[in-house]
Amino acid sequence: MDRIREFIDEYLYQILIGLVAIIVIFMFVIGGMLVGKGDDVSSADDQVAIENSSSQSEAASVSQSASSEQPKQVAAGSNQQMYVDVKGAVKNPGVYQVSANMRVVDAIDLAGGYNRSADKKKINLAQKLTDQQVIYVPIRGEKGTPVTSTVAASPTPAETTPDASADSAAPAADGATGTPQQINLNTADKTKLQELTGIGDKKADQIIAYRQAHGQFKNIEELKDVPGFGDKTFANLKSSICV
């Protein structure tokens, strides 16, 4: 025991200094750990902020992209589907889908073009196409043949022949020619047909239904074959229609 006391008395000062040093070191270690955790929390907060900012940027980009594509969808939806029936002296007669900016020449091209017997002078190739339009290309020498609502361009003096002069002199009652004020039964749409005196919604539909079932009117007298059209109605319309 005496030795222990002597040891403590001799080395007490050194023991106290060592304890103080240990306590200081311990406090530094604890402080460093706390500072490290604070840095980790700050880094985590910064990462969350960066991720949120990135998500918002992506959402804004998607929204902008969607808004830029929307007019294209609207524009695409405005394209109306139309169909025309190409008949007569063409290589592949039939019904073809067309667009509103196409013309008669385009419809004839879709049908394979003219065949060798086609009479090209009676077709107005520049006319714009309409839905349910019938385009008939006549054969050379064919008389009294219904054509499209396109009126053939006036022939030049060099193109005028005795036969052509005779055809131009034919009365409108025969259904071969018509004045600009007359409405063509073969090509007029429902709205145009209702411009005729006494023709309402129902009768216009009957004309179109007959035209779809039997093809083009061969002459204006054929109108009397349409249900609901008798001699009296035909007499009132005779001067206002053509084929």
C-alpha positions as CSV (number, residue, x, y, z in Angstrom):
1,M,0.0,0.0,0.0
2,D,2.8,2.3,0.8
3,R,4.3,1.8,-2.6
4,I,1.0,2.6,-4.2
5,R,0.6,5.8,-2.3
6,E,4.2,6.7,-3.1
7,F,3.4,6.0,-6.8
8,I,0.3,8.1,-6.8
9,D,2.0,10.9,-5.0
10,E,4.9,10.9,-7.4
11,Y,2.9,10.5,-10.6
12,L,-0.5,12.3,-9.7
13,Y,0.3,15.3,-11.8
14,Q,1.1,13.2,-14.9
15,I,-2.1,11.2,-14.4
16,L,-4.3,14.3,-14.2
17,I,-2.7,15.7,-17.4
18,G,-3.3,12.4,-19.2
19,L,-7.0,12.4,-18.1
20,V,-7.4,15.9,-19.4
21,A,-5.8,15.0,-22.7
22,I,-8.1,12.0,-23.1
23,I,-11.2,14.1,-22.4
24,V,-10.1,16.8,-24.9
25,I,-9.4,14.1,-27.6
26,F,-12.8,12.6,-26.9
27,M,-14.5,15.9,-27.3
28,F,-12.8,16.5,-30.6
29,V,-13.9,13.1,-31.9
30,I,-17.5,13.7,-30.8
31,G,-17.5,17.2,-32.4
32,G,-16.1,15.8,-35.7
33,M,-18.8,13.2,-35.8
34,L,-21.5,15.8,-35.3
35,V,-20.0,18.1,-38.0
36,G,-19.9,15.1,-40.4
37,K,-23.5,14.3,-39.8
38,G,-24.5,17.9,-40.4
39,D,-22.6,17.9,-43.7
40,D,-24.4,14.7,-44.7
41,V,-27.8,16.2,-43.9
42,S,-26.9,19.3,-45.9
43,S,-25.7,17.2,-48.8
44,A,-28.9,15.2,-48.7
45,D,-31.0,18.3,-48.7
46,D,-29.0,19.7,-51.7
47,Q,-29.5,16.4,-53.6
48,V,-33.3,16.5,-53.0
49,A,-33.4,20.1,-54.1
50,I,-31.5,19.2,-57.3
51,E,-33.8,16.3,-58.0
52,N,-36.9,18.4,-57.5
53,S,-35.5,21.1,-59.8
54,S,-34.8,18.4,-62.5
55,S,-38.3,17.0,-62.2
56,Q,-39.8,20.4,-62.6
57,S,-37.7,21.1,-65.7
58,E,-38.7,17.8,-67.2
59,A,-42.4,18.5,-66.5
60,A,-42.1,21.9,-68.1
61,S,-40.4,20.4,-71.2
62,V,-43.1,17.7,-71.5
63,S,-45.8,20.4,-71.2
64,Q,-44.2,22.6,-73.8
65,S,-43.8,19.6,-76.2
66,A,-47.4,18.7,-75.8
67,S,-48.6,22.2,-76.4
68,S,-46.4,22.4,-79.6
69,E,-47.8,19.2,-80.9
70,Q,-51.5,20.0,-80.3
71,P,-51.9,22.4,-83.3
72,K,-50.5,19.6,-85.5
73,Q,-53.2,17.2,-84.3
74,V,-55.9,19.8,-84.8
75,A,-54.6,20.5,-88.3
76,A,-54.5,16.8,-89.1
77,G,-58.0,16.3,-88.0
78,S,-59.2,19.1,-90.3
79,N,-58.4,17.0,-93.4
80,Q,-61.7,15.8,-94.7
81,Q,-61.9,12.5,-96.5
82,M,-63.6,12.8,-99.9
83,Y,-64.3,10.3,-102.6
84,V,-65.0,10.7,-106.3
85,D,-66.3,8.2,-108.9
86,V,-64.2,8.2,-112.1
87,K,-66.1,6.6,-115.1
88,G,-65.9,6.4,-118.8
89,A,-62.8,6.4,-121.0
90,V,-60.1,5.8,-118.3
91,K,-57.9,2.8,-117.8
92,N,-59.1,1.9,-114.3
93,P,-62.7,3.3,-113.5
94,G,-63.7,3.3,-109.9
95,V,-64.1,5.2,-106.7
96,Y,-61.0,7.0,-105.4
97,Q,-60.2,8.9,-102.2
98,V,-59.0,12.4,-102.8
99,S,-58.3,15.6,-100.9
100,A,-59.8,19.0,-101.1
101,N,-56.9,20.6,-102.9
102,M,-56.9,18.1,-105.8
103,R,-58.4,18.7,-109.2
104,V,-60.1,16.7,-112.0
105,V,-56.7,16.0,-113.6
106,D,-55.5,14.3,-110.4
107,A,-58.6,12.1,-110.2
108,I,-58.0,10.9,-113.8
109,D,-54.4,10.2,-112.9
110,L,-55.5,8.0,-110.0
111,A,-57.7,6.1,-112.4
112,G,-54.7,5.3,-114.6
113,G,-55.1,8.1,-117.1
114,Y,-57.1,8.2,-120.3
115,N,-57.5,5.2,-122.6
116,R,-57.1,5.6,-126.3
117,S,-60.7,6.4,-127.0
118,A,-61.0,9.3,-124.6
119,D,-62.4,12.7,-125.7
120,K,-60.2,15.0,-123.6
121,K,-61.8,18.2,-125.0
122,K,-65.0,17.8,-122.9
123,I,-63.3,17.7,-119.5
124,N,-62.2,20.7,-117.5
125,L,-59.1,19.3,-115.9
126,A,-58.6,22.4,-113.7
127,Q,-61.8,22.1,-111.7
128,K,-61.5,21.4,-108.0
129,L,-62.9,18.1,-106.7
130,T,-65.9,17.8,-104.4
131,D,-67.1,14.9,-102.3
132,Q,-69.3,12.4,-104.2
133,Q,-68.5,14.0,-107.5
134,V,-68.8,11.9,-110.6
135,I,-66.2,12.4,-113.3
136,Y,-67.1,11.0,-116.6
137,V,-64.6,10.9,-119.5
138,P,-66.6,10.5,-122.8
139,I,-65.5,8.5,-125.8
140,R,-64.6,10.4,-129.0
141,G,-67.7,10.8,-131.1
142,E,-70.1,10.0,-128.2
143,K,-73.1,12.3,-128.3
144,G,-75.5,13.2,-125.5
145,T,-73.1,11.8,-122.9
146,P,-73.1,13.2,-119.4
147,V,-69.9,14.8,-118.3
148,T,-68.6,16.2,-115.1
149,S,-69.7,19.5,-113.8
150,T,-66.6,20.8,-115.4
151,V,-67.6,22.6,-118.6
152,A,-65.2,22.0,-121.3
153,A,-63.0,25.0,-122.2
154,S,-64.2,26.9,-125.3
155,P,-62.5,25.5,-128.3
156,T,-60.2,27.7,-130.3
157,P,-61.2,28.5,-133.9
158,A,-58.7,25.8,-135.1
159,E,-60.4,23.2,-132.9
160,T,-63.9,24.1,-134.0
161,T,-65.4,21.4,-136.4
162,P,-68.8,21.1,-138.0
163,D,-69.7,18.4,-135.5
164,A,-68.7,20.6,-132.6
165,S,-70.8,23.4,-134.0
166,A,-73.8,21.1,-134.3
167,D,-73.3,19.9,-130.7
168,S,-73.2,23.4,-129.3
169,A,-76.4,24.2,-131.1
170,A,-78.3,21.3,-129.3
171,P,-81.0,22.6,-127.0
172,A,-80.6,22.4,-123.2
173,A,-83.7,20.3,-123.0
174,D,-81.9,17.4,-124.5
175,G,-79.6,17.3,-121.5
176,A,-76.4,17.8,-123.5
177,T,-75.6,21.4,-122.7
178,G,-76.6,24.0,-120.1
179,T,-76.2,27.6,-119.3
180,P,-74.1,28.9,-116.4
181,Q,-77.3,29.5,-114.4
182,Q,-78.4,25.9,-114.7
183,I,-77.6,23.3,-112.0
184,N,-76.1,20.0,-113.2
185,L,-78.0,17.0,-111.8
186,N,-75.0,14.8,-112.0
187,T,-72.5,16.9,-110.1
188,A,-74.4,19.2,-107.8
189,D,-74.2,18.5,-104.1
190,K,-77.1,18.6,-101.7
191,T,-76.7,22.3,-100.9
192,K,-76.6,23.2,-104.6
193,L,-79.6,21.1,-105.4
194,Q,-81.6,22.9,-102.8
195,E,-81.1,26.1,-104.8
196,L,-83.7,24.8,-107.2
197,T,-87.3,26.0,-106.8
198,G,-89.3,23.5,-104.8
199,I,-86.3,21.3,-103.9
200,G,-85.9,20.9,-100.1
201,D,-83.7,18.7,-98.0
202,K,-85.7,15.5,-98.7
203,K,-86.0,15.8,-102.4
204,A,-82.3,16.7,-102.7
205,D,-81.5,13.5,-100.8
206,Q,-83.7,11.5,-103.3
207,I,-81.8,12.9,-106.3
208,I,-78.5,12.0,-104.7
209,A,-79.7,8.5,-103.8
210,Y,-81.0,7.9,-107.3
211,R,-77.7,9.1,-108.7
212,Q,-75.7,6.8,-106.5
213,A,-77.9,3.8,-107.3
214,H,-78.3,4.3,-111.1
215,G,-75.2,6.3,-112.1
216,Q,-75.4,9.7,-113.9
217,F,-78.6,11.1,-115.4
218,K,-78.5,10.5,-119.2
219,N,-80.9,13.4,-119.8
220,I,-82.9,15.8,-117.7
221,E,-86.2,13.9,-118.4
222,E,-84.8,11.0,-116.3
223,L,-85.5,13.2,-113.3
224,K,-89.1,12.0,-113.5
225,D,-87.9,8.5,-112.6
226,V,-86.8,9.8,-109.2
227,P,-89.5,9.0,-106.5
228,G,-91.5,12.2,-105.7
229,F,-90.8,13.9,-109.1
230,G,-93.7,14.0,-111.5
231,D,-94.5,15.8,-114.7
232,K,-95.5,19.0,-112.9
233,T,-92.3,19.2,-110.8
234,F,-90.2,18.4,-113.9
235,A,-91.9,21.2,-115.9
236,N,-91.1,23.7,-113.1
237,L,-87.4,22.7,-113.0
238,K,-86.8,22.0,-116.7
239,S,-85.3,25.4,-117.5
240,S,-83.1,25.3,-114.4
241,I,-81.3,22.0,-114.7
242,C,-78.9,20.2,-117.1
243,V,-76.7,17.2,-117.2
